Amino acid sequence: MELFEVDKDSESKKCGGCNWHVDHVYLLAENQEQADMAFKESGEEDDDPRGLCGDCMAKMLMEEKYDVTAKPKAAERTATA
């Protein structure tokens, strides 16, 4: 899984964890398309889709004991190969 920013075009974003209005929200998914779909589906009941702000995402990763590893982006891998 990777971390993706969702709802990039909306001016008003609300975190699904702390309910604060934030500049960026994120979801974990296999790819951007899956993250965008999960974001849209999260709002089906109340028409208010939500991701997590950076603070809530970090807290969730720590609480759930995710193993986080960094890897170069695809363009960087190609340029160094």
C-alpha positions, 0 to 999 in steps of 0.5 A, a space after each residue: 500500500 501507498 499513501 495518496 492525497 485525495 480530494 485535491 481540487 476541493 477548497 473545503 476538506 475535512 479530516 475523517 479523524 479529527 473533523 478539522 478543516 484541513 488543506 490536505 487529506 490522504 488515504 492508503 491504497 494500491 494506486 491513486 485510482 483506488 484511493 480516489 474511489 475509496 474517497 468517493 465511497 466514504 461519502 455515500 451515506 452522508 454525502 461528505 467524503 473524508 480522508 485523513 489529515 497528516 496528523 491523523 494519518 501518522 497517528 493511525 500508522 503508529 497505532 496500527 503498527 504499520 511498517 513504513 518504508 520509503 522508495 523512490 518514485 517511478 521517474 526517479 527509479 528509471 533515471 537511476 537505472 
